[in-house]
Amino acid sequence: MANVLVTREDPIAVVQLNRPEVLNALSEELMDELVRALEELDDDKAIRCIVVTGNDKAFAAGADIKSSFVEATPVSMLEQDLTTRWERIRRIRKPIVAAVSGYALGGGCELAMVCDIIVASETAQFGQPEVNLGIIPGAGGTQRLTRTVGKYVAMEMVLTGRRVKADEAKAMGLVAHVYPAASWLDDAKALARTIAEKPPIAIRLATEAIDVALSSTLDAGLEFERKAFYLLFATEDKKEGVDAFVNKRKPTFRGR
């Protein structure tokens, strides 16, 4: 794959967007390769957590405007159906950490938000500047951003196209951690390894439960959580975790 680089560091993998000459603009080819890489890693039992990243200068500066928008029509956009790729990423079962340095704008911000956790270098900038092109976010930006930071902050960001820096993004709840520019990717991988050490079935159900909280009612979310909680009592990992706690040793989780 020319537009995406995959590095395995079992039990984690790093998927790097690789179009530095255009600040990792999200072309159709790049998105197709990204989805394929993530789905292959999702089926790999040796991998328990995935880091998606770019480079120091850009996570992704947005859609590839020249190739995607200049001659686009409503019919061509419908035929391309670009947003289905985001939905395929959302359905990845293993946790995905978006490690952002530099620009995460437009589609790049939307790509980060479809991941499970966003961490950032202190150089990161987030934004939805589509209004400057006469359009609006089209891959979840108005929806996921609003659910994350609230109506009024999302409204201001989308209507003005303003960028927010890493510290502000963390303060508004968009980013979980801000790391030093010298170590941001290593720190993101360390977080991924911490997650990879946890019981995989519990991690999967916890991820699904939190997603349900953002897309349903409180009653529906509580019902999902309760059933997932009960289900985990049938796993070997639950027995291992409890036994390790009682006997004051480190658990070894096997995803069973």
NULO-613193 format. One line per 5 residues: their letters; for each residue x, y, z of C-alpha. Coordinates in steps of 0.2 Angstrom, whole numbers, plus 5000, padded with zeros to 4 digits. Layout:
REM NULO-613193
a	X,Y,Z  ...
END
This chain:
REM NULO-613193
manvl	5000,5000,5000  5007,5016,4994  4997,5028,5005  4997,5019,5021  5011,5011,5031
vtred	5008,4998,5043  5021,4993,5057  5017,4979,5069  5024,4980,5086  5014,4966,5094
piavv	5002,4967,5103  4999,4984,5095  5000,4990,5077  5004,5008,5070  4995,5013,5054
qlnrp	5003,5029,5047  4995,5040,5034  5008,5042,5021  5005,5057,5009  5016,5070,5017
evlna	5018,5080,5001  4999,5085,5003  4998,5085,5022  4990,5067,5021  4975,5074,5012
lseel	4962,5060,5012  4960,5054,4994  4949,5039,4989  4965,5029,4987  4971,5033,5005
mdelv	4955,5030,5013  4953,5013,5004  4970,5007,5010  4967,5014,5027  4951,5004,5029
ralee	4959,4988,5022  4973,4989,5034  4962,4992,5049  4951,4977,5044  4965,4966,5042
ldddk	4972,4971,5059  4955,4969,5066  4956,4950,5061  4973,4948,5067  4972,4939,5084
airci	4990,4945,5089  4985,4963,5088  4975,4970,5103  4976,4989,5100  4979,5000,5084
vvtgn	4987,5017,5083  4982,5028,5068  4994,5043,5065  5001,5054,5052  5018,5063,5054
dkafa	5024,5078,5064  5017,5091,5053  5000,5083,5049  4988,5070,5055  4977,5074,5040
agadi	4974,5091,5034  4957,5087,5026  4950,5079,5011  4959,5079,4994  4950,5095,4988
kssfv	4958,5095,4970  4953,5077,4967  4937,5076,4976  4928,5092,4976  4933,5103,4961
eatpv	4922,5094,4948  4910,5085,4960  4892,5085,4958  4878,5078,4970  4877,5063,4959
smleq	4896,5060,4959  4897,5062,4978  4882,5050,4980  4891,5037,4969  4908,5039,4978
dlttr	4899,5037,4995  4914,5043,5004  4907,5042,5021  4904,5023,5021  4923,5021,5024
werir	4921,5031,5040  4907,5019,5045  4918,5004,5041  4931,5011,5053  4918,5014,5066
rirkp	4914,4995,5066  4932,4990,5069  4931,4979,5085  4948,4983,5092  4951,5000,5100
ivaav	4959,5013,5089  4970,5027,5096  4971,5042,5085  4988,5050,5088  4988,5068,5081
sgyal	5002,5079,5078  5000,5095,5067  4985,5098,5057  4969,5088,5060  4957,5098,5049
gggce	4940,5094,5040  4940,5076,5036  4956,5074,5046  4947,5079,5062  4932,5068,5057
lamvc	4944,5053,5055  4951,5056,5072  4934,5057,5080  4929,5041,5073  4943,5033,5082
diiva	4940,5027,5100  4953,5039,5109  4962,5055,5103  4979,5060,5110  4989,5074,5103
setaq	5006,5082,5102  5007,5099,5109  5008,5105,5091  4991,5098,5086  4977,5109,5078
fgqpe	4959,5103,5076  4946,5111,5066  4931,5109,5054  4934,5123,5041  4922,5116,5027
vnlgi	4912,5132,5028  4926,5141,5020  4923,5131,5004  4905,5134,5005  4900,5117,5012
ipgag	4899,5109,5029  4907,5094,5037  4900,5078,5029  4909,5063,5038  4902,5066,5055
gtqrl	4909,5082,5060  4893,5091,5065  4887,5076,5074  4902,5068,5083  4910,5085,5087
trtvg	4893,5091,5095  4891,5075,5105  4909,5078,5111  4911,5096,5115  4893,5102,5116
kyvam	4881,5112,5105  4888,5130,5107  4907,5126,5105  4903,5115,5090  4892,5128,5083
emvlt	4906,5141,5085  4919,5130,5077  4909,5124,5062  4902,5141,5058  4918,5150,5059
grrvk	4930,5137,5054  4941,5141,5068  4956,5130,5073  4959,5125,5091  4976,5120,5098
adeak	4979,5105,5108  4977,5112,5125  4960,5119,5121  4955,5103,5113  4959,5094,5129
amglv	4950,5107,5139  4934,5104,5129  4935,5085,5130  4940,5082,5112  4958,5076,5117
ahvyp	4962,5063,5131  4980,5068,5133  4992,5081,5126  5010,5074,5125  5027,5083,5122
aaswl	5031,5086,5104  5047,5076,5106  5038,5060,5112  5020,5061,5106  5020,5045,5096
ddaka	5030,5035,5108  5018,5041,5122  5003,5036,5111  5010,5019,5108  5013,5017,5127
larti	4995,5021,5129  4990,5008,5116  5001,4995,5125  4992,4998,5141  4976,4995,5133
aekpp	4983,4979,5125  4987,4972,5141  4969,4972,5147  4956,4958,5144  4951,4960,5125
iairl	4933,4955,5127  4930,4967,5141  4939,4981,5131  4927,4977,5116  4911,4978,5126
ateai	4917,4993,5136  4920,5002,5119  4903,4997,5113  4894,5002,5129  4902,5020,5128
dvals	4897,5021,5110  4880,5017,5114  4880,5031,5127  4882,5043,5113  4869,5036,5101
stlda	4854,5031,5112  4844,5035,5127  4850,5033,5145  4839,5018,5148  4845,5009,5132
glefe	4863,5012,5137  4860,5005,5155  4852,4990,5148  4867,4987,5136  4879,4990,5150
rkafy	4870,4978,5162  4870,4964,5149  4888,4966,5144  4893,4966,5162  4884,4950,5165
llfat	4891,4942,5150  4909,4945,5155  4906,4933,5170  4907,4919,5158  4924,4923,5152
edkke	4941,4915,5157  4948,4932,5158  4936,4937,5172  4941,4922,5182  4960,4926,5179
gvdaf	4957,4944,5184  4948,4940,5200  4961,4927,5204  4976,4938,5201  4968,4952,5212
vnkrk	4965,4940,5226  4982,4932,5225  4991,4949,5222  4999,4945,5206  4999,4952,5188
ptfrg	4985,4944,5177  4988,4937,5160  4973,4940,5149  4970,4928,5134  4954,4935,5126
r	4944,4920,5131
END
